[in-house]
Amino acid sequence: MKSLKRQDKSTFSKEHAEYLKAQKRYFLKIKIFQIGIVFLFFALWETFSRFKLIDTFITSSPLRIWNTLIYLNYSGELWKNVYYTASETIIGFLLGTLIGIVLAVAIWFSDFAYKVIEPYLVVLNALPKVALGPIIIVWLGSGMGAIVVMTLLVSVIISVINILVGFKSVDEEKILLMKSFGANKVQTLFKLVIPANISVILSTLKINVGMSLIGVITGEFLVSSCGIGYLIVYGGQVFKLDLVMAGIFILLVVASFMYLCVSKIEKLYLKRKR
């Protein structure tokens, strides 16, 4: 019997190892295709520009973008502008997420408040935030504060809506069960509602990466004399499309880095949950 058990265990371990190898190969294949698509895109772009199949004055080219980045690096403009935009984005991202969670929790506590506020949240979310730019400039000036406020306007409302939807989707029977055990609102929130919506909060973080960048770049378009948004606007005004494309490429890198950080947090949470 012992030898049979040992054999079953070893057979299971071997199959499990094969399964893990197959999963690793599968995810490696996905990564290779993801990176390959990027390289193929840039290779085709450069090839078309070399053979004059596209107008490089309008579309630029990967080599010209690379040369522009090198020039910005040597001139000291690259990292100064990256730091300015990245710091604004991180501040707006953290504040927007925190304020969104706090407001969502506050609204969840009262069904009456939720029903009163919900239409306003929908309308505010649909309002083009750039229309508020001139008012923000008059109120706060043209510094970093105005850009952070613009970022908050873009990210907070969508955060509140997403998290509230998650809170309200918690099974009513589970909430009633908590009440039957004598749990109050606060206990229900921390013992049931928030743990059931960790994935929703993490998804909101991912959304806020893009929303924060949109808010920052919109603010820099309007008021800033520094940052990636400023470089893009300046490049468009003087018809330096290489500078515009370089700015867009930097934004893609910043957004990818922030998204990877949030994904890492999500993976650590899921790993700990298991």
C-alpha positions as CSV (number, residue, x, y, z in Angstrom):
1,M,0.0,0.0,0.0
2,K,2.8,2.4,0.9
3,S,4.5,1.8,-2.4
4,L,1.3,2.4,-4.3
5,K,0.7,5.7,-2.4
6,R,4.3,6.7,-3.2
7,Q,3.8,5.8,-6.8
8,D,0.5,7.8,-7.0
9,K,2.2,10.8,-5.4
10,S,5.2,10.7,-7.8
11,T,2.9,10.3,-10.8
12,F,0.8,13.3,-9.7
13,S,3.9,15.4,-9.1
14,K,5.2,14.6,-12.5
15,E,1.9,15.5,-14.2
16,H,1.8,18.7,-12.1
17,A,5.3,19.6,-13.2
18,E,4.3,19.0,-16.9
19,Y,1.3,21.2,-16.4
20,L,3.4,24.0,-14.9
21,K,5.9,23.8,-17.8
22,A,3.0,23.9,-20.3
23,Q,1.6,27.0,-18.5
24,K,5.0,28.7,-18.6
25,R,5.4,27.9,-22.3
26,Y,2.0,29.3,-22.9
27,F,2.6,32.6,-21.1
28,L,6.1,32.9,-22.7
29,K,4.4,32.5,-26.1
30,I,2.0,35.3,-25.2
31,K,4.9,37.6,-24.2
32,I,6.9,36.8,-27.4
33,F,3.8,37.7,-29.5
34,Q,3.2,40.9,-27.6
35,I,6.8,42.0,-28.0
36,G,6.9,40.8,-31.6
37,I,3.9,42.9,-32.5
38,V,5.6,46.0,-31.2
39,F,8.9,45.3,-33.1
40,L,6.9,44.5,-36.2
41,F,5.0,47.7,-36.0
42,F,8.2,49.8,-35.7
43,A,10.0,47.8,-38.3
44,L,7.2,48.4,-40.8
45,W,7.0,52.0,-39.9
46,E,10.7,52.5,-40.4
47,T,10.6,50.5,-43.7
48,F,7.7,52.5,-45.1
49,S,9.5,55.8,-44.2
50,R,12.8,54.7,-45.8
51,F,11.1,53.8,-49.1
52,K,9.0,57.0,-49.0
53,L,5.7,55.1,-48.8
54,I,4.6,57.5,-46.1
55,D,5.4,61.2,-45.6
56,T,7.9,61.4,-42.7
57,F,7.1,65.1,-42.2
58,I,3.6,64.0,-41.0
59,T,4.3,60.6,-39.5
60,S,8.0,60.9,-38.5
61,S,9.8,57.6,-38.2
62,P,11.3,55.5,-35.4
63,L,14.8,56.5,-36.2
64,R,14.0,60.2,-36.2
65,I,12.1,59.8,-32.9
66,W,15.1,58.0,-31.4
67,N,17.4,60.8,-32.5
68,T,15.0,63.4,-31.0
69,L,15.1,61.5,-27.7
70,I,18.9,61.4,-27.8
71,Y,18.9,65.2,-28.4
72,L,16.5,65.8,-25.6
73,N,18.7,63.7,-23.3
74,Y,21.9,65.6,-24.1
75,S,20.2,68.9,-23.8
76,G,18.8,68.0,-20.4
77,E,15.2,68.6,-21.4
78,L,14.2,64.9,-21.4
79,W,14.4,64.0,-17.8
80,K,13.3,67.4,-16.5
81,N,10.0,67.1,-18.5
82,V,9.6,63.4,-17.7
83,Y,10.0,64.1,-14.0
84,Y,7.5,67.0,-14.1
85,T,4.8,64.9,-15.8
86,A,5.5,61.7,-13.8
87,S,5.4,63.5,-10.5
88,E,2.1,65.2,-11.4
89,T,0.7,61.9,-12.6
90,I,1.7,60.0,-9.5
91,I,0.3,62.7,-7.2
92,G,-3.0,62.8,-9.1
93,F,-3.2,59.0,-9.3
94,L,-2.7,58.5,-5.6
95,L,-5.0,61.3,-4.5
96,G,-7.6,60.5,-7.1
97,T,-7.8,56.8,-6.0
98,L,-7.8,57.7,-2.3
99,I,-10.5,60.4,-2.6
100,G,-12.5,58.1,-4.9
101,I,-12.4,55.3,-2.3
102,V,-13.3,57.6,0.6
103,L,-16.2,59.2,-1.3
104,A,-17.5,55.8,-2.5
105,V,-17.5,54.5,1.1
106,A,-19.2,57.6,2.4
107,I,-22.0,57.4,-0.2
108,W,-22.4,53.6,0.3
109,F,-23.2,54.2,4.0
110,S,-26.5,55.9,3.0
111,D,-28.9,54.5,0.4
112,F,-30.7,57.8,0.4
113,A,-27.5,59.7,-0.3
114,Y,-26.6,57.2,-3.1
115,K,-30.0,57.7,-4.8
116,V,-29.7,61.5,-4.5
117,I,-26.0,61.7,-5.7
118,E,-26.0,59.0,-8.5
119,P,-27.5,61.3,-11.3
120,Y,-24.9,64.0,-10.5
121,L,-22.1,61.5,-10.7
122,V,-23.3,60.4,-14.1
123,V,-23.6,64.0,-15.4
124,L,-20.2,65.0,-13.9
125,N,-18.6,62.0,-15.5
126,A,-20.0,62.9,-18.9
127,L,-18.9,66.6,-18.6
128,P,-15.8,67.3,-20.7
129,K,-13.3,68.3,-18.0
130,V,-11.2,70.4,-20.4
131,A,-14.1,72.9,-20.3
132,L,-13.3,73.6,-16.7
133,G,-9.7,74.4,-17.5
134,P,-10.1,78.2,-17.8
135,I,-11.9,78.3,-14.4
136,I,-9.2,76.3,-12.7
137,I,-6.5,78.5,-14.2
138,V,-8.3,81.6,-12.8
139,W,-8.7,80.0,-9.4
140,L,-5.4,78.3,-8.9
141,G,-3.0,79.9,-11.4
142,S,-0.8,78.1,-13.9
143,G,1.3,75.9,-11.6
144,M,1.3,72.3,-10.7
145,G,-1.7,72.7,-8.4
146,A,-4.0,73.5,-11.4
147,I,-2.7,70.4,-13.2
148,V,-3.2,68.1,-10.2
149,V,-6.8,69.5,-9.8
150,M,-7.5,68.8,-13.4
151,T,-6.2,65.3,-12.9
152,L,-8.5,64.8,-9.9
153,L,-11.5,66.0,-11.9
154,V,-10.8,63.4,-14.5
155,S,-10.1,60.4,-12.2
156,V,-12.1,60.9,-9.0
157,I,-15.6,60.6,-10.5
158,I,-14.9,57.5,-12.5
159,S,-13.3,56.0,-9.4
160,V,-16.4,56.7,-7.3
161,I,-18.7,55.2,-9.9
162,N,-16.7,52.1,-10.4
163,I,-16.2,51.4,-6.7
164,L,-19.8,52.2,-5.9
165,V,-21.0,49.7,-8.5
166,G,-18.8,47.1,-6.9
167,F,-20.1,47.9,-3.4
168,K,-23.7,47.8,-4.5
169,S,-23.2,44.4,-6.4
170,V,-22.4,42.6,-3.1
171,D,-24.9,39.8,-2.5
172,E,-27.8,41.1,-0.4
173,E,-28.2,37.7,1.3
174,K,-24.6,38.0,2.6
175,I,-25.3,41.4,3.9
176,L,-28.5,40.2,5.6
177,L,-26.4,37.3,7.1
178,M,-24.0,39.8,8.5
179,K,-26.9,41.8,10.0
180,S,-28.3,38.6,11.5
181,F,-25.0,38.1,13.4
182,G,-25.3,41.6,14.8
183,A,-22.8,43.3,12.5
184,N,-23.2,47.1,12.1
185,K,-22.5,49.1,8.9
186,V,-18.8,49.5,9.6
187,Q,-18.2,45.8,10.4
188,T,-20.1,44.9,7.2
189,L,-18.0,47.3,5.2
190,F,-14.6,46.0,6.4
191,K,-15.5,42.3,6.8
192,L,-17.6,41.8,3.7
193,V,-18.0,44.7,1.2
194,I,-14.3,45.8,0.9
195,P,-12.8,42.3,0.8
196,A,-15.4,41.3,-1.9
197,N,-14.3,44.3,-4.0
198,I,-10.6,44.2,-3.9
199,S,-10.5,43.1,-7.5
200,V,-12.8,46.1,-8.4
201,I,-10.5,48.5,-6.5
202,L,-7.5,47.0,-8.4
203,S,-9.3,47.4,-11.7
204,T,-10.0,51.0,-10.8
205,L,-6.3,51.5,-10.1
206,K,-5.6,50.3,-13.7
207,I,-8.2,52.7,-15.1
208,N,-6.8,55.6,-13.0
209,V,-3.4,55.1,-14.6
210,G,-4.9,56.3,-18.0
211,M,-7.3,58.8,-16.4
212,S,-4.4,60.5,-14.5
213,L,-2.3,60.8,-17.5
214,I,-5.2,62.2,-19.5
215,G,-5.8,64.8,-16.8
216,V,-2.1,65.7,-16.5
217,I,-1.6,66.1,-20.3
218,T,-4.8,68.1,-20.6
219,G,-3.6,70.4,-17.9
220,E,-0.2,70.8,-19.4
221,F,-1.8,71.5,-22.8
222,L,-3.6,74.5,-21.1
223,V,-1.3,76.0,-18.6
224,S,2.2,74.3,-18.3
225,S,5.5,75.6,-19.6
226,C,7.1,72.2,-18.8
227,G,6.3,68.5,-19.1
228,I,5.6,66.1,-21.8
229,G,2.3,67.8,-22.7
230,Y,4.1,71.0,-23.1
231,L,6.6,69.4,-25.5
232,I,3.8,67.9,-27.6
233,V,2.0,71.3,-27.8
234,Y,5.3,73.1,-28.6
235,G,6.2,70.5,-31.3
236,G,2.8,71.0,-32.9
237,Q,3.1,74.7,-32.9
238,V,6.5,74.8,-34.6
239,F,5.6,71.8,-36.9
240,K,8.3,69.6,-35.3
241,L,6.4,66.3,-35.6
242,D,9.4,64.3,-34.5
243,L,9.1,66.1,-31.1
244,V,5.4,65.4,-31.0
245,M,5.9,61.7,-31.7
246,A,8.8,61.5,-29.2
247,G,6.4,63.0,-26.5
248,I,3.8,60.4,-27.3
249,F,6.4,57.6,-27.1
250,I,7.5,58.9,-23.7
251,L,3.8,58.9,-22.5
252,L,3.5,55.3,-23.7
253,V,6.5,54.3,-21.6
254,V,5.3,56.2,-18.5
255,A,1.8,54.6,-18.8
256,S,3.3,51.1,-19.4
257,F,5.5,51.5,-16.3
258,M,2.6,52.6,-14.1
259,Y,0.4,49.9,-15.4
260,L,3.1,47.2,-14.7
261,C,3.4,48.5,-11.1
262,V,-0.4,48.2,-10.6
263,S,-0.3,44.7,-12.2
264,K,2.5,43.7,-9.9
265,I,0.4,44.8,-6.9
266,E,-2.5,42.8,-8.2
267,K,-0.3,39.7,-8.7
268,L,1.1,40.0,-5.2
269,Y,-2.4,40.2,-3.8
270,L,-3.6,37.2,-5.7
271,K,-0.6,35.2,-4.7
272,R,-1.1,36.1,-1.1
273,K,-4.8,35.2,-1.4
274,R,-4.0,31.7,-2.5
